[in-house]
Amino acid sequence: MVSMISSDWTRQTNGGSTLTSNASANVQYSYLVNNQVISITYPALTDGSILNTAYT
């Protein structure tokens, strides 16, 4: 098993045509050097809760 994290990335999800680094408009995901996704964190919902999905 590869245990080294390769990178963290963000992907805009708000549908806007203008790119933004605002956390409320982006999904953040981390993956291993072998390109397997290890976690995805979605923007906060209106009630402040945050959905985080972890893959093992």
All heavy atoms as atom14 arrays in JSON, in Angstrom:
{
  "sequence": "MVSMISSDWTRQTNGGSTLTSNASANVQYSYLVNNQVISITYPALTDGSILNTAYT",
  "atom14_mask": [
    [1, 1, 1, 1, 1, 1, 1, 1, 0, 0, 0, 0, 0, 0],
    [1, 1, 1, 1, 1, 1, 1, 0, 0, 0, 0, 0, 0, 0],
    [1, 1, 1, 1, 1, 1, 0, 0, 0, 0, 0, 0, 0, 0],
    [1, 1, 1, 1, 1, 1, 1, 1, 0, 0, 0, 0, 0, 0],
    [1, 1, 1, 1, 1, 1, 1, 1, 0, 0, 0, 0, 0, 0],
    [1, 1, 1, 1, 1, 1, 0, 0, 0, 0, 0, 0, 0, 0],
    [1, 1, 1, 1, 1, 1, 0, 0, 0, 0, 0, 0, 0, 0],
    [1, 1, 1, 1, 1, 1, 1, 1, 0, 0, 0, 0, 0, 0],
    [1, 1, 1, 1, 1, 1, 1, 1, 1, 1, 1, 1, 1, 1],
    [1, 1, 1, 1, 1, 1, 1, 0, 0, 0, 0, 0, 0, 0],
    [1, 1, 1, 1, 1, 1, 1, 1, 1, 1, 1, 0, 0, 0],
    [1, 1, 1, 1, 1, 1, 1, 1, 1, 0, 0, 0, 0, 0],
    [1, 1, 1, 1, 1, 1, 1, 0, 0, 0, 0, 0, 0, 0],
    [1, 1, 1, 1, 1, 1, 1, 1, 0, 0, 0, 0, 0, 0],
    [1, 1, 1, 1, 0, 0, 0, 0, 0, 0, 0, 0, 0, 0],
    [1, 1, 1, 1, 0, 0, 0, 0, 0, 0, 0, 0, 0, 0],
    [1, 1, 1, 1, 1, 1, 0, 0, 0, 0, 0, 0, 0, 0],
    [1, 1, 1, 1, 1, 1, 1, 0, 0, 0, 0, 0, 0, 0],
    [1, 1, 1, 1, 1, 1, 1, 1, 0, 0, 0, 0, 0, 0],
    [1, 1, 1, 1, 1, 1, 1, 0, 0, 0, 0, 0, 0, 0],
    [1, 1, 1, 1, 1, 1, 0, 0, 0, 0, 0, 0, 0, 0],
    [1, 1, 1, 1, 1, 1, 1, 1, 0, 0, 0, 0, 0, 0],
    [1, 1, 1, 1, 1, 0, 0, 0, 0, 0, 0, 0, 0, 0],
    [1, 1, 1, 1, 1, 1, 0, 0, 0, 0, 0, 0, 0, 0],
    [1, 1, 1, 1, 1, 0, 0, 0, 0, 0, 0, 0, 0, 0],
    [1, 1, 1, 1, 1, 1, 1, 1, 0, 0, 0, 0, 0, 0],
    [1, 1, 1, 1, 1, 1, 1, 0, 0, 0, 0, 0, 0, 0],
    [1, 1, 1, 1, 1, 1, 1, 1, 1, 0, 0, 0, 0, 0],
    [1, 1, 1, 1, 1, 1, 1, 1, 1, 1, 1, 1, 0, 0],
    [1, 1, 1, 1, 1, 1, 0, 0, 0, 0, 0, 0, 0, 0],
    [1, 1, 1, 1, 1, 1, 1, 1, 1, 1, 1, 1, 0, 0],
    [1, 1, 1, 1, 1, 1, 1, 1, 0, 0, 0, 0, 0, 0],
    [1, 1, 1, 1, 1, 1, 1, 0, 0, 0, 0, 0, 0, 0],
    [1, 1, 1, 1, 1, 1, 1, 1, 0, 0, 0, 0, 0, 0],
    [1, 1, 1, 1, 1, 1, 1, 1, 0, 0, 0, 0, 0, 0],
    [1, 1, 1, 1, 1, 1, 1, 1, 1, 0, 0, 0, 0, 0],
    [1, 1, 1, 1, 1, 1, 1, 0, 0, 0, 0, 0, 0, 0],
    [1, 1, 1, 1, 1, 1, 1, 1, 0, 0, 0, 0, 0, 0],
    [1, 1, 1, 1, 1, 1, 0, 0, 0, 0, 0, 0, 0, 0],
    [1, 1, 1, 1, 1, 1, 1, 1, 0, 0, 0, 0, 0, 0],
    [1, 1, 1, 1, 1, 1, 1, 0, 0, 0, 0, 0, 0, 0],
    [1, 1, 1, 1, 1, 1, 1, 1, 1, 1, 1, 1, 0, 0],
    [1, 1, 1, 1, 1, 1, 1, 0, 0, 0, 0, 0, 0, 0],
    [1, 1, 1, 1, 1, 0, 0, 0, 0, 0, 0, 0, 0, 0],
    [1, 1, 1, 1, 1, 1, 1, 1, 0, 0, 0, 0, 0, 0],
    [1, 1, 1, 1, 1, 1, 1, 0, 0, 0, 0, 0, 0, 0],
    [1, 1, 1, 1, 1, 1, 1, 1, 0, 0, 0, 0, 0, 0],
    [1, 1, 1, 1, 0, 0, 0, 0, 0, 0, 0, 0, 0, 0],
    [1, 1, 1, 1, 1, 1, 0, 0, 0, 0, 0, 0, 0, 0],
    [1, 1, 1, 1, 1, 1, 1, 1, 0, 0, 0, 0, 0, 0],
    [1, 1, 1, 1, 1, 1, 1, 1, 0, 0, 0, 0, 0, 0],
    [1, 1, 1, 1, 1, 1, 1, 1, 0, 0, 0, 0, 0, 0],
    [1, 1, 1, 1, 1, 1, 1, 0, 0, 0, 0, 0, 0, 0],
    [1, 1, 1, 1, 1, 0, 0, 0, 0, 0, 0, 0, 0, 0],
    [1, 1, 1, 1, 1, 1, 1, 1, 1, 1, 1, 1, 0, 0],
    [1, 1, 1, 1, 1, 1, 1, 0, 0, 0, 0, 0, 0, 0]
  ],
  "atom14_positions": [
    [[0.84, -1.19, 0.0], [0.0, 0.0, 0.0], [0.88, 1.24, 0.0], [1.83, 1.34, 0.74], [-0.92, -0.01, 1.21], [-1.78, 1.21, 1.28], [-2.95, 1.1, 2.64], [-3.71, 2.65, 2.44], [0.0, 0.0, 0.0], [0.0, 0.0, 0.0], [0.0, 0.0, 0.0], [0.0, 0.0, 0.0], [0.0, 0.0, 0.0], [0.0, 0.0, 0.0]],
    [[0.54, 2.18, -0.81], [1.25, 3.46, -0.87], [0.67, 4.35, 0.22], [-0.52, 4.54, 0.32], [1.07, 4.11, -2.25], [1.76, 5.44, -2.29], [1.58, 3.18, -3.34], [0.0, 0.0, 0.0], [0.0, 0.0, 0.0], [0.0, 0.0, 0.0], [0.0, 0.0, 0.0], [0.0, 0.0, 0.0], [0.0, 0.0, 0.0], [0.0, 0.0, 0.0]],
    [[1.55, 4.91, 1.04], [1.05, 5.71, 2.16], [1.39, 7.18, 2.04], [1.11, 7.96, 2.91], [1.62, 5.16, 3.47], [3.03, 5.25, 3.44], [0.0, 0.0, 0.0], [0.0, 0.0, 0.0], [0.0, 0.0, 0.0], [0.0, 0.0, 0.0], [0.0, 0.0, 0.0], [0.0, 0.0, 0.0], [0.0, 0.0, 0.0], [0.0, 0.0, 0.0]],
    [[1.99, 7.58, 0.96], [2.41, 8.96, 0.79], [1.33, 9.76, 0.05], [0.86, 9.35, -1.0], [3.7, 8.98, -0.02], [4.45, 10.23, 0.05], [6.07, 9.87, -0.63], [6.32, 11.34, -1.53], [0.0, 0.0, 0.0], [0.0, 0.0, 0.0], [0.0, 0.0, 0.0], [0.0, 0.0, 0.0], [0.0, 0.0, 0.0], [0.0, 0.0, 0.0]],
    [[0.95, 10.88, 0.61], [-0.03, 11.74, -0.06], [0.67, 12.52, -1.15], [1.69, 13.16, -0.93], [-0.71, 12.69, 0.94], [-1.54, 11.89, 1.94], [-1.58, 13.7, 0.21], [-2.18, 12.73, 3.0], [0.0, 0.0, 0.0], [0.0, 0.0, 0.0], [0.0, 0.0, 0.0], [0.0, 0.0, 0.0], [0.0, 0.0, 0.0], [0.0, 0.0, 0.0]],
    [[0.11, 12.47, -2.34], [0.7, 13.15, -3.48], [0.34, 14.63, -3.49], [1.18, 15.47, -3.69], [0.24, 12.49, -4.76], [0.67, 13.23, -5.87], [0.0, 0.0, 0.0], [0.0, 0.0, 0.0], [0.0, 0.0, 0.0], [0.0, 0.0, 0.0], [0.0, 0.0, 0.0], [0.0, 0.0, 0.0], [0.0, 0.0, 0.0], [0.0, 0.0, 0.0]],
    [[-0.93, 14.93, -3.29], [-1.34, 16.32, -3.42], [-2.74, 16.54, -2.87], [-3.48, 15.6, -2.67], [-1.29, 16.73, -4.88], [-1.43, 18.12, -5.0], [0.0, 0.0, 0.0], [0.0, 0.0, 0.0], [0.0, 0.0, 0.0], [0.0, 0.0, 0.0], [0.0, 0.0, 0.0], [0.0, 0.0, 0.0], [0.0, 0.0, 0.0], [0.0, 0.0, 0.0]],
    [[-3.05, 17.79, -2.66], [-4.4, 18.23, -2.3], [-4.85, 19.17, -3.41], [-4.09, 20.01, -3.87], [-4.41, 18.97, -0.96], [-4.04, 18.08, 0.2], [-4.51, 16.94, 0.23], [-3.28, 18.52, 1.06], [0.0, 0.0, 0.0], [0.0, 0.0, 0.0], [0.0, 0.0, 0.0], [0.0, 0.0, 0.0], [0.0, 0.0, 0.0], [0.0, 0.0, 0.0]],
    [[-6.1, 19.03, -3.82], [-6.64, 19.85, -4.89], [-8.0, 20.38, -4.52], [-8.68, 19.83, -3.68], [-6.77, 19.02, -6.17], [-5.46, 18.66, -6.76], [-4.69, 17.57, -6.44], [-4.72, 19.38, -7.72], [-3.54, 17.56, -7.16], [-3.54, 18.68, -7.96], [-4.95, 20.56, -8.41], [-2.59, 19.11, -8.86], [-3.99, 20.98, -9.31], [-2.83, 20.26, -9.53]],
    [[-8.41, 21.41, -5.22], [-9.77, 21.92, -5.07], [-10.44, 21.95, -6.44], [-9.78, 22.08, -7.46], [-9.81, 23.34, -4.46], [-9.09, 24.22, -5.31], [-9.22, 23.36, -3.07], [0.0, 0.0, 0.0], [0.0, 0.0, 0.0], [0.0, 0.0, 0.0], [0.0, 0.0, 0.0], [0.0, 0.0, 0.0], [0.0, 0.0, 0.0], [0.0, 0.0, 0.0]],
    [[-11.73, 21.8, -6.45], [-12.5, 21.83, -7.69], [-13.73, 22.69, -7.45], [-14.47, 22.46, -6.5], [-12.9, 20.42, -8.08], [-13.72, 20.31, -9.32], [-12.95, 20.52, -10.59], [-11.9, 19.52, -10.7], [-10.88, 19.62, -11.52], [-10.76, 20.65, -12.31], [-9.97, 18.71, -11.56], [0.0, 0.0, 0.0], [0.0, 0.0, 0.0], [0.0, 0.0, 0.0]],
    [[-13.94, 23.67, -8.28], [-15.06, 24.59, -8.11], [-16.37, 23.87, -8.38], [-16.52, 23.14, -9.34], [-14.9, 25.77, -9.07], [-15.91, 26.86, -8.83], [-15.5, 28.14, -9.5], [-14.34, 28.47, -9.54], [-16.47, 28.85, -10.04], [0.0, 0.0, 0.0], [0.0, 0.0, 0.0], [0.0, 0.0, 0.0], [0.0, 0.0, 0.0], [0.0, 0.0, 0.0]],
    [[-17.36, 24.08, -7.5], [-18.64, 23.39, -7.6], [-19.84, 24.32, -7.65], [-20.97, 23.85, -7.71], [-18.84, 22.44, -6.41], [-18.84, 23.21, -5.21], [-17.78, 21.37, -6.36], [0.0, 0.0, 0.0], [0.0, 0.0, 0.0], [0.0, 0.0, 0.0], [0.0, 0.0, 0.0], [0.0, 0.0, 0.0], [0.0, 0.0, 0.0], [0.0, 0.0, 0.0]],
    [[-19.62, 25.62, -7.62], [-20.76, 26.53, -7.54], [-21.37, 26.88, -8.9], [-22.31, 27.64, -8.99], [-20.39, 27.82, -6.79], [-19.4, 28.68, -7.55], [-18.9, 28.29, -8.6], [-19.1, 29.84, -7.01], [0.0, 0.0, 0.0], [0.0, 0.0, 0.0], [0.0, 0.0, 0.0], [0.0, 0.0, 0.0], [0.0, 0.0, 0.0], [0.0, 0.0, 0.0]],
    [[-20.81, 26.34, -9.98], [-21.37, 26.57, -11.3], [-20.99, 27.9, -11.91], [-21.39, 28.21, -13.02], [0.0, 0.0, 0.0], [0.0, 0.0, 0.0], [0.0, 0.0, 0.0], [0.0, 0.0, 0.0], [0.0, 0.0, 0.0], [0.0, 0.0, 0.0], [0.0, 0.0, 0.0], [0.0, 0.0, 0.0], [0.0, 0.0, 0.0], [0.0, 0.0, 0.0]],
    [[-20.24, 28.7, -11.2], [-19.83, 29.99, -11.73], [-18.76, 29.86, -12.8], [-17.98, 28.93, -12.81], [0.0, 0.0, 0.0], [0.0, 0.0, 0.0], [0.0, 0.0, 0.0], [0.0, 0.0, 0.0], [0.0, 0.0, 0.0], [0.0, 0.0, 0.0], [0.0, 0.0, 0.0], [0.0, 0.0, 0.0], [0.0, 0.0, 0.0], [0.0, 0.0, 0.0]],
    [[-18.74, 30.81, -13.72], [-17.74, 30.78, -14.77], [-16.43, 31.42, -14.34], [-15.4, 31.22, -14.96], [-18.26, 31.49, -16.02], [-18.59, 32.83, -15.72], [0.0, 0.0, 0.0], [0.0, 0.0, 0.0], [0.0, 0.0, 0.0], [0.0, 0.0, 0.0], [0.0, 0.0, 0.0], [0.0, 0.0, 0.0], [0.0, 0.0, 0.0], [0.0, 0.0, 0.0]],
    [[-16.47, 32.2, -13.26], [-15.27, 32.83, -12.73], [-14.66, 31.94, -11.66], [-15.32, 31.59, -10.68], [-15.59, 34.21, -12.13], [-16.23, 35.0, -13.12], [-14.34, 34.9, -11.64], [0.0, 0.0, 0.0], [0.0, 0.0, 0.0], [0.0, 0.0, 0.0], [0.0, 0.0, 0.0], [0.0, 0.0, 0.0], [0.0, 0.0, 0.0], [0.0, 0.0, 0.0]],
    [[-13.39, 31.55, -11.85], [-12.74, 30.71, -10.86], [-12.53, 31.48, -9.56], [-12.27, 32.68, -9.56], [-11.39, 30.23, -11.39], [-11.45, 29.3, -12.58], [-10.04, 28.93, -13.03], [-12.23, 28.05, -12.26], [0.0, 0.0, 0.0], [0.0, 0.0, 0.0], [0.0, 0.0, 0.0], [0.0, 0.0, 0.0], [0.0, 0.0, 0.0], [0.0, 0.0, 0.0]],
    [[-12.65, 30.77, -8.46], [-12.45, 31.37, -7.15], [-11.77, 30.37, -6.23], [-11.91, 29.17, -6.4], [-13.8, 31.82, -6.53], [-13.54, 32.31, -5.22], [-14.8, 30.69, -6.45], [0.0, 0.0, 0.0], [0.0, 0.0, 0.0], [0.0, 0.0, 0.0], [0.0, 0.0, 0.0], [0.0, 0.0, 0.0], [0.0, 0.0, 0.0], [0.0, 0.0, 0.0]],
    [[-11.02, 30.86, -5.27], [-10.41, 29.98, -4.28], [-11.24, 29.92, -3.01], [-10.84, 29.32, -2.02], [-8.99, 30.46, -3.96], [-9.04, 31.77, -3.43], [0.0, 0.0, 0.0], [0.0, 0.0, 0.0], [0.0, 0.0, 0.0], [0.0, 0.0, 0.0], [0.0, 0.0, 0.0], [0.0, 0.0, 0.0], [0.0, 0.0, 0.0], [0.0, 0.0, 0.0]],
    [[-12.42, 30.53, -3.03], [-13.31, 30.56, -1.88], [-13.73, 29.14, -1.51], [-14.24, 28.39, -2.33], [-14.54, 31.41, -2.22], [-15.44, 31.63, -1.04], [-15.4, 30.89, -0.06], [-16.27, 32.64, -1.12], [0.0, 0.0, 0.0], [0.0, 0.0, 0.0], [0.0, 0.0, 0.0], [0.0, 0.0, 0.0], [0.0, 0.0, 0.0], [0.0, 0.0, 0.0]],
    [[-13.53, 28.75, -0.25], [-13.85, 27.4, 0.2], [-15.32, 27.06, 0.03], [-15.68, 25.9, -0.14], [-13.43, 27.23, 1.66], [0.0, 0.0, 0.0], [0.0, 0.0, 0.0], [0.0, 0.0, 0.0], [0.0, 0.0, 0.0], [0.0, 0.0, 0.0], [0.0, 0.0, 0.0], [0.0, 0.0, 0.0], [0.0, 0.0, 0.0], [0.0, 0.0, 0.0]],
    [[-16.2, 28.06, 0.04], [-17.62, 27.79, -0.09], [-18.01, 27.42, -1.52], [-19.15, 27.01, -1.77], [-18.45, 29.0, 0.37], [-18.25, 30.08, -0.52], [0.0, 0.0, 0.0], [0.0, 0.0, 0.0], [0.0, 0.0, 0.0], [0.0, 0.0, 0.0], [0.0, 0.0, 0.0], [0.0, 0.0, 0.0], [0.0, 0.0, 0.0], [0.0, 0.0, 0.0]],
    [[-17.09, 27.53, -2.46], [-17.38, 27.22, -3.86], [-16.6, 26.01, -4.37], [-16.7, 25.65, -5.52], [-17.07, 28.42, -4.73], [0.0, 0.0, 0.0], [0.0, 0.0, 0.0], [0.0, 0.0, 0.0], [0.0, 0.0, 0.0], [0.0, 0.0, 0.0], [0.0, 0.0, 0.0], [0.0, 0.0, 0.0], [0.0, 0.0, 0.0], [0.0, 0.0, 0.0]],
    [[-15.8, 25.39, -3.51], [-14.89, 24.36, -3.96], [-14.97, 23.07, -3.15], [-15.14, 23.1, -1.93], [-13.45, 24.86, -3.91], [-13.19, 25.94, -4.91], [-13.06, 25.66, -6.09], [-13.14, 27.17, -4.46], [0.0, 0.0, 0.0], [0.0, 0.0, 0.0], [0.0, 0.0, 0.0], [0.0, 0.0, 0.0], [0.0, 0.0, 0.0], [0.0, 0.0, 0.0]],
    [[-14.8, 21.96, -3.85], [-14.61, 20.66, -3.22], [-13.1, 20.51, -3.05], [-12.33, 20.87, -3.94], [-15.16, 19.53, -4.11], [-14.71, 18.17, -3.61], [-16.66, 19.59, -4.18], [0.0, 0.0, 0.0], [0.0, 0.0, 0.0], [0.0, 0.0, 0.0], [0.0, 0.0, 0.0], [0.0, 0.0, 0.0], [0.0, 0.0, 0.0], [0.0, 0.0, 0.0]],
    [[-12.67, 19.98, -1.92], [-11.25, 19.71, -1.71], [-11.06, 18.21, -1.67], [-11.81, 17.51, -1.0], [-10.78, 20.33, -0.4], [-10.92, 21.83, -0.38], [-10.53, 22.43, 0.95], [-10.11, 21.74, 1.86], [-10.64, 23.73, 1.06], [0.0, 0.0, 0.0], [0.0, 0.0, 0.0], [0.0, 0.0, 0.0], [0.0, 0.0, 0.0], [0.0, 0.0, 0.0]],
    [[-10.05, 17.72, -2.38], [-9.8, 16.29, -2.33], [-8.31, 16.01, -2.24], [-7.49, 16.79, -2.69], [-10.44, 15.56, -3.5], [-10.0, 15.99, -4.88], [-9.04, 15.27, -5.57], [-10.57, 17.09, -5.5], [-8.65, 15.64, -6.84], [-10.19, 17.47, -6.77], [-9.23, 16.74, -7.44], [-8.84, 17.12, -8.69], [0.0, 0.0, 0.0], [0.0, 0.0, 0.0]],
    [[-7.98, 14.88, -1.61], [-6.61, 14.44, -1.44], [-6.47, 13.06, -2.05], [-7.4, 12.26, -2.01], [-6.24, 14.36, 0.04], [-6.35, 15.62, 0.65], [0.0, 0.0, 0.0], [0.0, 0.0, 0.0], [0.0, 0.0, 0.0], [0.0, 0.0, 0.0], [0.0, 0.0, 0.0], [0.0, 0.0, 0.0], [0.0, 0.0, 0.0], [0.0, 0.0, 0.0]],
    [[-5.31, 12.8, -2.6], [-5.1, 11.49, -3.2], [-3.66, 11.03, -2.99], [-2.78, 11.83, -2.7], [-5.46, 11.5, -4.68], [-4.65, 12.47, -5.53], [-3.52, 12.04, -6.18], [-5.03, 13.79, -5.66], [-2.76, 12.9, -6.95], [-4.29, 14.67, -6.43], [-3.16, 14.21, -7.07], [-2.42, 15.07, -7.82], [0.0, 0.0, 0.0], [0.0, 0.0, 0.0]],
    [[-3.45, 9.73, -3.15], [-2.15, 9.12, -2.98], [-1.33, 9.24, -4.26], [-1.87, 9.57, -5.31], [-2.31, 7.64, -2.62], [-3.1, 7.35, -1.34], [-3.33, 5.86, -1.18], [-2.37, 7.91, -0.13], [0.0, 0.0, 0.0], [0.0, 0.0, 0.0], [0.0, 0.0, 0.0], [0.0, 0.0, 0.0], [0.0, 0.0, 0.0], [0.0, 0.0, 0.0]],
    [[-0.04, 8.94, -4.18], [0.82, 9.04, -5.35], [0.38, 8.11, -6.47], [0.72, 8.32, -7.63], [2.3, 8.8, -5.0], [2.83, 9.91, -4.13], [2.5, 7.46, -4.33], [0.0, 0.0, 0.0], [0.0, 0.0, 0.0], [0.0, 0.0, 0.0], [0.0, 0.0, 0.0], [0.0, 0.0, 0.0], [0.0, 0.0, 0.0], [0.0, 0.0, 0.0]],
    [[-0.38, 7.06, -6.16], [-0.88, 6.16, -7.21], [-2.24, 6.6, -7.75], [-2.93, 5.84, -8.4], [-0.94, 4.72, -6.7], [-1.93, 4.54, -5.57], [-2.56, 5.49, -5.13], [-2.06, 3.33, -5.08], [0.0, 0.0, 0.0], [0.0, 0.0, 0.0], [0.0, 0.0, 0.0], [0.0, 0.0, 0.0], [0.0, 0.0, 0.0], [0.0, 0.0, 0.0]],
    [[-2.61, 7.85, -7.46], [-3.84, 8.5, -7.95], [-5.13, 7.97, -7.33], [-6.21, 8.25, -7.83], [-3.94, 8.45, -9.47], [-2.89, 9.32, -10.12], [-2.53, 10.35, -9.58], [-2.4, 8.9, -11.26], [0.0, 0.0, 0.0], [0.0, 0.0, 0.0], [0.0, 0.0, 0.0], [0.0, 0.0, 0.0], [0.0, 0.0, 0.0], [0.0, 0.0, 0.0]],
    [[-5.06, 7.23, -6.24], [-6.27, 6.81, -5.54], [-6.72, 7.93, -4.62], [-5.93, 8.47, -3.83], [-6.01, 5.55, -4.71], [-5.85, 4.31, -5.55], [-5.69, 3.09, -4.67], [-4.91, 3.1, -3.72], [-6.42, 2.04, -5.0], [0.0, 0.0, 0.0], [0.0, 0.0, 0.0], [0.0, 0.0, 0.0], [0.0, 0.0, 0.0], [0.0, 0.0, 0.0]],
    [[-7.99, 8.29, -4.71], [-8.55, 9.34, -3.86], [-8.67, 8.81, -2.44], [-9.14, 7.69, -2.22], [-9.93, 9.79, -4.38], [-10.58, 10.78, -3.42], [-9.8, 10.4, -5.77], [0.0, 0.0, 0.0], [0.0, 0.0, 0.0], [0.0, 0.0, 0.0], [0.0, 0.0, 0.0], [0.0, 0.0, 0.0], [0.0, 0.0, 0.0], [0.0, 0.0, 0.0]],
    [[-8.22, 9.6, -1.46], [-8.34, 9.17, -0.06], [-9.38, 9.97, 0.71], [-9.93, 9.49, 1.69], [-6.99, 9.2, 0.68], [-6.33, 10.57, 0.61], [-6.07, 8.14, 0.15], [-5.08, 10.69, 1.43], [0.0, 0.0, 0.0], [0.0, 0.0, 0.0], [0.0, 0.0, 0.0], [0.0, 0.0, 0.0], [0.0, 0.0, 0.0], [0.0, 0.0, 0.0]],
    [[-9.68, 11.2, 0.26], [-10.74, 11.95, 0.94], [-11.27, 13.05, 0.04], [-10.56, 13.57, -0.81], [-10.23, 12.55, 2.25], [-9.32, 13.59, 1.99], [0.0, 0.0, 0.0], [0.0, 0.0, 0.0], [0.0, 0.0, 0.0], [0.0, 0.0, 0.0], [0.0, 0.0, 0.0], [0.0, 0.0, 0.0], [0.0, 0.0, 0.0], [0.0, 0.0, 0.0]],
    [[-12.55, 13.36, 0.26], [-13.21, 14.47, -0.43], [-13.97, 15.27, 0.62], [-14.71, 14.7, 1.41], [-14.21, 13.96, -1.5], [-13.5, 13.1, -2.54], [-14.92, 15.14, -2.17], [-14.45, 12.42, -3.51], [0.0, 0.0, 0.0], [0.0, 0.0, 0.0], [0.0, 0.0, 0.0], [0.0, 0.0, 0.0], [0.0, 0.0, 0.0], [0.0, 0.0, 0.0]],
    [[-13.77, 16.57, 0.64], [-14.48, 17.46, 1.55], [-15.28, 18.45, 0.72], [-14.74, 19.16, -0.11], [-13.51, 18.21, 2.48], [-12.72, 17.26, 3.19], [-14.26, 19.09, 3.47], [0.0, 0.0, 0.0], [0.0, 0.0, 0.0], [0.0, 0.0, 0.0], [0.0, 0.0, 0.0], [0.0, 0.0, 0.0], [0.0, 0.0, 0.0], [0.0, 0.0, 0.0]],
    [[-16.59, 18.47, 0.95], [-17.49, 19.32, 0.19], [-17.68, 20.66, 0.91], [-17.47, 20.75, 2.11], [-18.84, 18.62, 0.03], [-18.71, 17.33, -0.75], [-18.48, 16.12, -0.09], [-18.79, 17.33, -2.13], [-18.33, 14.94, -0.81], [-18.65, 16.15, -2.85], [-18.41, 14.96, -2.19], [-18.26, 13.81, -2.89], [0.0, 0.0, 0.0], [0.0, 0.0, 0.0]],
    [[-18.08, 21.7, 0.19], [-18.32, 23.0, 0.83], [-19.36, 22.9, 1.94], [-20.24, 22.03, 1.91], [-18.85, 23.87, -0.32], [-18.36, 23.23, -1.56], [-18.33, 21.76, -1.26], [0.0, 0.0, 0.0], [0.0, 0.0, 0.0], [0.0, 0.0, 0.0], [0.0, 0.0, 0.0], [0.0, 0.0, 0.0], [0.0, 0.0, 0.0], [0.0, 0.0, 0.0]],
    [[-19.26, 23.79, 2.9], [-20.2, 23.8, 4.02], [-21.62, 24.06, 3.53], [-21.84, 24.84, 2.61], [-19.81, 24.87, 5.03], [0.0, 0.0, 0.0], [0.0, 0.0, 0.0], [0.0, 0.0, 0.0], [0.0, 0.0, 0.0], [0.0, 0.0, 0.0], [0.0, 0.0, 0.0], [0.0, 0.0, 0.0], [0.0, 0.0, 0.0], [0.0, 0.0, 0.0]],
    [[-22.57, 23.39, 4.16], [-23.97, 23.61, 3.86], [-24.45, 24.87, 4.57], [-23.73, 25.45, 5.39], [-24.79, 22.4, 4.31], [-24.43, 21.07, 3.65], [-25.21, 19.94, 4.27], [-24.67, 21.15, 2.16], [0.0, 0.0, 0.0], [0.0, 0.0, 0.0], [0.0, 0.0, 0.0], [0.0, 0.0, 0.0], [0.0, 0.0, 0.0], [0.0, 0.0, 0.0]],
    [[-25.66, 25.3, 4.3], [-26.16, 26.54, 4.9], [-26.27, 26.46, 6.41], [-26.23, 27.48, 7.09], [-27.54, 26.91, 4.31], [-28.43, 25.8, 4.48], [-27.44, 27.25, 2.84], [0.0, 0.0, 0.0], [0.0, 0.0, 0.0], [0.0, 0.0, 0.0], [0.0, 0.0, 0.0], [0.0, 0.0, 0.0], [0.0, 0.0, 0.0], [0.0, 0.0, 0.0]],
    [[-26.38, 25.25, 6.97], [-26.43, 25.12, 8.43], [-25.04, 25.0, 9.05], [-24.9, 24.8, 10.24], [-27.29, 23.91, 8.84], [-26.7, 22.58, 8.42], [-25.63, 22.54, 7.79], [-27.33, 21.54, 8.74], [0.0, 0.0, 0.0], [0.0, 0.0, 0.0], [0.0, 0.0, 0.0], [0.0, 0.0, 0.0], [0.0, 0.0, 0.0], [0.0, 0.0, 0.0]],
    [[-23.99, 25.12, 8.22], [-22.63, 25.08, 8.71], [-22.01, 23.68, 8.75], [-20.83, 23.54, 9.02], [0.0, 0.0, 0.0], [0.0, 0.0, 0.0], [0.0, 0.0, 0.0], [0.0, 0.0, 0.0], [0.0, 0.0, 0.0], [0.0, 0.0, 0.0], [0.0, 0.0, 0.0], [0.0, 0.0, 0.0], [0.0, 0.0, 0.0], [0.0, 0.0, 0.0]],
    [[-22.81, 22.65, 8.49], [-22.26, 21.3, 8.53], [-21.41, 21.04, 7.28], [-21.62, 21.64, 6.22], [-23.38, 20.26, 8.63], [-24.24, 20.34, 7.51], [0.0, 0.0, 0.0], [0.0, 0.0, 0.0], [0.0, 0.0, 0.0], [0.0, 0.0, 0.0], [0.0, 0.0, 0.0], [0.0, 0.0, 0.0], [0.0, 0.0, 0.0], [0.0, 0.0, 0.0]],
    [[-20.42, 20.16, 7.44], [-19.48, 19.86, 6.35], [-19.5, 18.35, 6.11], [-19.36, 17.56, 7.06], [-18.06, 20.33, 6.7], [-18.06, 21.85, 6.83], [-17.06, 19.87, 5.65], [-16.75, 22.43, 7.31], [0.0, 0.0, 0.0], [0.0, 0.0, 0.0], [0.0, 0.0, 0.0], [0.0, 0.0, 0.0], [0.0, 0.0, 0.0], [0.0, 0.0, 0.0]],
    [[-19.65, 17.97, 4.87], [-19.62, 16.57, 4.49], [-18.2, 16.21, 4.06], [-17.63, 16.85, 3.18], [-20.59, 16.29, 3.35], [-20.59, 14.88, 2.76], [-20.97, 13.87, 3.82], [-21.5, 14.8, 1.57], [0.0, 0.0, 0.0], [0.0, 0.0, 0.0], [0.0, 0.0, 0.0], [0.0, 0.0, 0.0], [0.0, 0.0, 0.0], [0.0, 0.0, 0.0]],
    [[-17.64, 15.19, 4.71], [-16.31, 14.71, 4.38], [-16.42, 13.22, 4.11], [-16.96, 12.48, 4.93], [-15.33, 14.98, 5.52], [-13.93, 14.57, 5.17], [-13.51, 14.67, 4.03], [-13.2, 14.1, 6.15], [0.0, 0.0, 0.0], [0.0, 0.0, 0.0], [0.0, 0.0, 0.0], [0.0, 0.0, 0.0], [0.0, 0.0, 0.0], [0.0, 0.0, 0.0]],
    [[-15.92, 12.77, 2.96], [-15.93, 11.37, 2.61], [-14.49, 10.86, 2.61], [-13.63, 11.47, 1.97], [-16.55, 11.16, 1.21], [-17.85, 11.74, 1.19], [-16.65, 9.7, 0.87], [0.0, 0.0, 0.0], [0.0, 0.0, 0.0], [0.0, 0.0, 0.0], [0.0, 0.0, 0.0], [0.0, 0.0, 0.0], [0.0, 0.0, 0.0], [0.0, 0.0, 0.0]],
    [[-14.23, 9.79, 3.34], [-12.9, 9.19, 3.39], [-12.95, 7.79, 2.8], [-13.89, 7.03, 3.07], [-12.4, 9.14, 4.82], [0.0, 0.0, 0.0], [0.0, 0.0, 0.0], [0.0, 0.0, 0.0], [0.0, 0.0, 0.0], [0.0, 0.0, 0.0], [0.0, 0.0, 0.0], [0.0, 0.0, 0.0], [0.0, 0.0, 0.0], [0.0, 0.0, 0.0]],
    [[-11.98, 7.46, 1.97], [-11.9, 6.15, 1.33], [-10.73, 5.38, 1.92], [-9.65, 5.94, 2.11], [-11.75, 6.3, -0.17], [-12.9, 7.04, -0.8], [-12.85, 8.42, -0.99], [-14.05, 6.37, -1.17], [-13.92, 9.1, -1.56], [-15.14, 7.04, -1.73], [-15.04, 8.4, -1.92], [-16.1, 9.08, -2.47], [0.0, 0.0, 0.0], [0.0, 0.0, 0.0]],
    [[-10.96, 4.11, 2.2], [-9.9, 3.29, 2.76], [-9.58, 2.12, 1.85], [-10.32, 1.77, 0.99], [-10.27, 2.74, 4.14], [-11.49, 2.0, 4.03], [-10.45, 3.86, 5.12], [0.0, 0.0, 0.0], [0.0, 0.0, 0.0], [0.0, 0.0, 0.0], [0.0, 0.0, 0.0], [0.0, 0.0, 0.0], [0.0, 0.0, 0.0], [0.0, 0.0, 0.0]]
  ]
}
